[in-house]
Amino acid sequence: MSSKRYPEEFKIEAVRQVTDRGHSVAQVADRPGATTHSLYAWIRKFGPDSEQHQAKTDDLAEIRQLQKELNRVTEERDILKKAAAYFASQSD
């Protein structure tokens, strides 16, 4: 019997259905044809208490913070460009 391979995103969503939405492990495992044993292993790996989940959450928080900072700096740059162009045209 060959075992099915599921993508990481699929596993994370299955874990969310159990941990966040309150579905039972048996219900979630039965839908895609996975075993409950596999789903419990995914919960250990991707669940809210896992180190990998915490690291991913920390990384996503940092990415959001850096995106906000990039947007702010980009707006500042655009304002300075417009100001420089305005003052350059005033000196002519």
Steps between C-alpha positions, in 0.01 A plus 500: 500500500647836401464796729360828374713813511326817607641851452598693813222758444244219497634361826493843665139553390401158636659589834313833502171319451569301815660767717315815391165381369437220748455212258593156630819332386298208359280732291791695356712192434211323326437779248824476300556135579784563743542295814438635847858403584625729222278784615623472859858515366410811299350658812824437689698649214278794395271553799491814712745355755764389250831679461458509123163676537650756737793563266266544204279737702804703604620513139161615376486772766844622396400497133189708575708747701759529222228549238353786703843658535567459127169669417581790734850545357367479143244772574770718656722450193217592265427817699867600491516437125198723445646770726834487318325526164289792624795695636706427189224645283474809727866592450464523122 
